[in-house]
Amino acid sequence: MDEPLFGQLEDRGAWFRMPGRAATQTECRGPRTGALRADGTESVVLLIDRDGCHEFDVLHRALTRLGVPSVRLGESDLGAFDVEVRPAEGEVVLAGRRVRPVVSWLRHLGPRSVAAPAASGTTARELFRADSWYALVREAAGLAPHRLPGACPGRLEQLRAAAGAGFAVPPTVVTTDPARAARAFGPDRVVVKALDEHAVEVAPGALAFAHPEVAGQERAARWRGGAVPFVVQPFVRHDEEWRVHWFDGEVAAFRLPPGAALASRTGATCPVPVREAVPLPQAVRRSTAALAARLGLRCGALDLLVTGSTYTFLEVNADGDWRWFERRTGTAPASLAALTLLRRLHADATGGHARRTDLLGLLRAVRV
């Protein structure tokens, strides 16, 4: 008897170590650029993500070149300088710099991401520190009238909403007895996957993955259950896979070979080939927009299986990365879509106007 997914989690050699802050990252307290209110407060785009995730580095540099002030924070900034949050004024003070978040985007960061200082005291002290800093970034992000990525309900609500939005969805069972569920779906292969996230941060910056596993009935019959609820679905035969990035009306999609959704997606170490960026058919665009509306999701990455003209929804990840897709295709459609959204929301919040600009040329100039 064996337990699905646990072999991955316990393989310490496969744990992924998040890279640290790149030398090219801009300090959060960099030069002021435009959008100053009469009291000297900047109306900014607040970007909060892990140090080693470079999606926001690209956007921060591009926004600066456009004259849209932004603040980029990562876990190494937490505790590195004095911070005040002033809810009545809707302001945050970072090392003496007063900013008013009008657009905020919080990705990936959680209590487990906040590393304890080397000289920290008891475990209780470390946990309290981590919880407090995570609460602060949530509250700071919550000051903005435009908050991204929006709500992202769990897997089961996603599937119900996707069916209502026009996507095909696989039959699904959540169970503590995956072997029995596999028999019920038989005789073909089944997929078992996590009900929540596909990774666990076992220590600050160290991720243990639990990617979906495909199994035939012989292997599935040996699965032991009882300790953990798993998602079990019949394997959906497909021609290719699409990753669709949704940015509140702006979209970018990438085509992948079959099986890519079941492989590791860990940035530079990821072996999955990406075929190309693809235009999104209008029917899929409409279903994506309808799904986002049903979920209250403003940004997210959808995993779709394509079989002929049928698009089967698997899940949506509010924190889905896109830079490694762009690096492998030599394109920047997702960064362009995200930049377009941030400019629009900032202009809306400040009463300004997002003037016409060659955004793709700008992204190239800031080293996408």
C-alpha positions in Angstrom: 0.0 0.0 0.0 1.2 3.5 -0.7 -0.1 7.1 -0.3 -0.5 9.2 -3.4 1.5 12.5 -3.5 3.4 11.9 -0.2 6.4 10.4 -2.0 6.9 13.8 -3.7 6.5 15.7 -0.5 9.1 13.6 1.4 11.7 13.7 -1.4 14.0 16.3 0.1 16.2 16.2 -3.0 13.3 17.6 -5.0 12.5 20.5 -2.7 12.7 23.8 -4.6 14.6 26.6 -3.0 13.3 30.1 -3.9 16.0 32.3 -5.3 16.8 35.5 -3.3 16.5 39.0 -4.5 18.2 39.8 -7.7 20.9 42.5 -7.8 18.9 44.3 -10.4 15.8 44.7 -8.2 14.9 48.2 -7.4 14.7 49.3 -3.8 11.1 50.0 -2.6 12.1 53.5 -1.4 13.5 54.6 -4.8 12.9 58.0 -6.5 9.5 59.6 -6.6 7.9 59.9 -10.0 4.7 61.8 -10.5 1.2 61.5 -9.1 2.0 63.6 -6.0 -0.9 64.9 -4.0 -0.9 68.3 -2.5 0.2 66.9 0.9 3.2 65.3 -0.8 1.8 61.7 -0.6 2.3 59.5 -3.7 -0.5 57.5 -5.2 1.2 54.3 -6.0 0.8 50.8 -7.3 1.8 48.5 -4.5 3.3 45.2 -5.7 4.0 42.5 -3.0 5.5 39.2 -4.0 8.4 36.9 -3.1 11.9 38.2 -3.7 12.6 35.4 -6.2 9.5 35.9 -8.3 10.3 38.3 -11.1 6.9 39.1 -12.6 6.7 42.2 -10.4 10.2 43.2 -11.1 9.4 43.6 -14.8 6.2 45.5 -14.0 7.8 47.8 -11.5 10.6 48.8 -13.9 8.0 49.4 -16.7 5.7 51.4 -14.5 8.6 53.6 -13.4 9.6 54.3 -17.0 5.9 55.3 -17.7 5.9 57.7 -14.8 3.5 55.6 -12.7 4.9 55.4 -9.2 5.0 51.9 -7.7 6.4 50.2 -4.6 7.8 46.6 -4.9 8.0 44.7 -1.6 9.3 41.2 -1.0 9.9 39.1 2.2 13.4 40.5 2.7 11.9 44.0 3.1 9.8 43.0 6.1 11.6 44.2 9.1 14.3 45.9 7.1 13.0 49.5 7.7 10.4 51.3 9.7 6.8 51.0 8.5 3.6 52.7 9.5 0.1 52.0 8.2 -2.4 54.9 8.7 -5.8 53.5 7.9 -7.7 56.8 8.4 -5.6 58.5 5.8 -5.3 55.4 3.6 -1.5 55.8 3.8 1.6 53.7 4.3 4.9 55.2 5.4 8.0 53.2 4.3 11.3 54.4 5.7 9.8 58.0 5.8 8.3 57.8 2.3 4.5 58.4 2.4 2.5 56.5 -0.2 -1.2 56.0 -0.8 -1.8 52.6 -2.4 -4.5 53.0 -5.1 -3.8 49.7 -6.7 -2.4 46.7 -4.8 -1.4 43.2 -5.9 -0.4 40.6 -3.3 1.0 37.3 -4.6 2.5 34.2 -3.1 3.5 35.8 0.2 2.2 34.1 3.3 3.1 33.6 7.0 5.5 30.7 6.2 7.3 32.9 3.7 8.6 35.3 6.4 12.0 34.1 7.5 12.8 34.5 11.2 15.9 36.5 12.0 19.0 34.5 13.0 18.9 35.9 16.6 15.2 35.2 17.0 13.9 33.7 20.3 11.4 31.0 20.9 9.3 29.3 18.2 6.3 31.2 19.5 8.1 34.5 19.0 9.1 33.5 15.4 5.5 32.5 14.6 4.1 35.7 16.1 6.6 37.8 14.1 5.7 36.0 10.8 1.9 36.3 11.4 2.3 40.0 12.3 4.2 40.9 9.2 1.9 39.0 7.0 -1.1 40.8 8.6 0.6 44.1 7.9 1.1 43.5 4.2 -2.5 42.3 3.9 -3.8 45.4 5.7 -1.6 47.7 3.6 -2.8 46.1 0.4 -6.4 46.4 1.6 -6.1 50.2 1.7 -6.2 50.3 -2.1 -9.5 50.8 -3.9 -8.3 48.4 -6.6 -7.1 45.1 -5.0 -5.7 42.2 -7.0 -6.0 39.3 -7.6 -9.5 39.3 -6.0 -11.2 36.3 -4.5 -10.2 32.8 -5.5 -12.5 30.1 -4.0 -11.4 26.5 -3.6 -11.2 23.8 -6.3 -14.8 22.5 -6.0 -16.4 25.9 -6.3 -14.1 26.6 -9.2 -15.4 23.5 -11.0 -19.0 24.4 -10.4 -18.4 27.9 -11.6 -16.5 26.7 -14.7 -19.4 24.4 -15.7 -21.8 27.3 -15.4 -19.4 29.5 -17.5 -19.4 27.1 -20.4 -16.3 25.0 -19.9 -16.3 21.2 -19.8 -15.3 19.9 -16.4 -14.1 16.4 -15.4 -16.2 14.3 -13.0 -14.7 14.9 -9.5 -14.7 13.3 -6.1 -13.0 14.5 -2.9 -12.4 11.4 -0.8 -10.2 9.9 2.0 -10.4 6.6 0.1 -8.8 7.3 -3.3 -8.6 3.6 -4.3 -12.3 3.2 -4.0 -12.9 6.4 -6.0 -10.5 5.2 -8.7 -12.4 1.9 -9.0 -15.7 3.8 -9.4 -14.2 5.8 -12.3 -12.5 2.7 -13.9 -11.3 1.0 -16.0 -9.2 3.9 -17.4 -6.5 5.9 -15.8 -7.3 8.4 -13.0 -5.7 11.6 -11.7 -5.2 12.2 -8.0 -4.3 15.7 -6.8 -4.2 18.0 -3.8 -7.4 19.7 -2.6 -5.6 22.8 -1.7 -2.2 24.1 -3.0 0.2 21.9 -4.9 3.2 23.0 -2.8 3.9 23.3 1.0 6.5 25.8 2.3 8.3 23.5 4.7 10.7 26.3 5.7 10.9 29.9 4.5 11.9 29.7 0.9 11.8 25.9 0.7 8.9 24.4 -1.3 7.9 20.7 -1.3 5.6 20.0 -4.3 2.7 17.6 -4.6 2.0 17.7 -8.3 -1.0 15.7 -9.7 -0.3 12.0 -10.4 -1.8 9.8 -13.1 -2.2 6.2 -12.3 -3.7 3.1 -13.9 -6.2 0.9 -12.0 -3.5 -1.5 -10.8 -1.5 1.2 -9.0 -4.6 3.0 -7.8 -5.8 -0.2 -6.1 -2.7 0.0 -3.8 -3.4 3.5 -2.6 -3.9 3.8 1.1 -6.3 6.5 2.4 -7.8 7.7 5.6 -5.4 10.4 6.6 -5.9 13.1 3.9 -8.7 14.1 1.6 -7.6 13.9 -2.1 -9.2 15.0 -5.3 -9.7 12.1 -7.7 -10.8 12.5 -11.4 -10.8 10.3 -14.5 -7.9 11.1 -16.8 -9.1 13.4 -19.7 -7.5 12.5 -23.0 -6.4 15.6 -24.8 -4.4 17.0 -27.7 -2.7 19.8 -25.9 -2.9 22.0 -22.8 -3.4 25.8 -22.5 -2.4 28.1 -19.7 -4.7 31.2 -19.9 -3.7 34.2 -17.9 -6.6 36.5 -17.1 -6.0 40.2 -16.1 -9.4 41.7 -15.5 -10.3 41.7 -19.2 -6.8 41.4 -20.6 -5.7 37.9 -21.6 -2.7 36.0 -22.6 -2.5 32.3 -23.5 0.3 29.7 -24.0 0.1 26.3 -25.7 1.8 23.3 -24.0 2.2 19.7 -25.0 0.0 17.0 -23.4 1.0 16.1 -19.9 2.5 19.5 -19.0 -0.1 20.2 -16.3 1.2 17.1 -14.5 4.9 18.2 -14.5 6.9 20.4 -12.3 6.5 24.2 -12.8 9.2 25.7 -10.8 10.7 28.5 -12.8 14.2 28.1 -14.3 14.4 24.4 -13.3 11.1 23.5 -15.1 11.7 20.9 -17.9 8.2 21.4 -19.5 8.5 22.7 -23.1 6.2 25.6 -24.0 5.2 25.5 -27.6 4.0 29.1 -28.2 1.8 32.0 -27.2 -1.6 31.6 -28.8 -4.5 33.9 -29.6 -7.6 33.0 -27.5 -10.8 32.0 -29.4 -13.7 34.2 -28.6 -15.7 31.4 -27.1 -12.9 30.6 -24.6 -12.5 34.3 -23.9 -16.2 34.6 -23.1 -16.1 31.6 -20.8 -13.0 32.9 -19.0 -14.6 36.2 -18.4 -17.8 34.5 -17.2 -15.8 32.3 -14.8 -13.8 35.2 -13.4 -17.1 37.1 -12.8 -18.6 34.1 -11.0 -15.6 33.7 -8.8 -14.9 37.4 -8.1 -11.4 36.9 -9.5 -9.6 39.8 -11.2 -6.4 38.0 -12.0 -5.6 34.3 -12.4 -4.1 31.5 -14.5 -6.4 28.8 -15.9 -5.3 25.3 -16.8 -7.3 24.0 -19.7 -7.1 20.7 -21.6 -7.9 21.0 -25.3 -9.5 18.1 -27.2 -10.7 19.1 -30.6 -13.0 22.0 -30.0 -13.7 21.0 -26.3 -12.0 23.0 -23.6 -11.9 21.2 -20.2 -11.2 23.3 -17.1 -8.9 21.9 -14.5 -8.3 24.7 -12.0 -7.4 28.4 -11.7 -4.5 29.7 -9.7 -4.8 33.3 -8.5 -1.0 33.5 -8.1 -0.1 31.7 -11.4 3.4 32.8 -12.7 3.9 33.8 -16.3 7.5 34.8 -16.7 8.9 31.4 -17.4 6.3 30.9 -20.2 7.5 34.2 -21.7 11.2 33.4 -21.4 10.7 30.1 -23.2 8.6 31.6 -26.1 10.6 34.9 -26.4 7.3 36.8 -26.0 5.7 39.0 -23.4 1.9 38.9 -23.8 1.2 38.3 -20.1 3.5 41.0 -18.9 1.9 43.4 -21.5 -1.6 42.5 -20.3 -0.7 43.0 -16.7 1.0 46.3 -17.4 -2.0 47.5 -19.4 -4.3 46.6 -16.4 -2.2 48.3 -13.8 -1.9 51.5 -15.9 -5.7 51.5 -16.4 -6.5 51.0 -12.7 -4.0 53.6 -11.6 -5.4 56.2 -14.0 -8.9 55.3 -12.8 -8.0 55.8 -9.2 -6.1 59.1 -9.7 -8.4 60.7 -12.2 -5.6 60.6 -14.8 -5.4 59.2 -18.3 -3.3 56.3 -19.5 -1.8 57.8 -22.6 -1.1 55.7 -25.7 2.4 54.2 -25.4 4.3 51.4 -27.2 4.0 49.1 -24.1 5.6 46.1 -25.9 8.6 48.3 -26.9 8.8 49.6 -23.3 8.8 46.0 -21.9 11.7 45.1 -24.2 13.5 48.2 -23.0 13.2 47.2 -19.4 14.6 43.7 -20.2 11.6 41.5 -20.2 
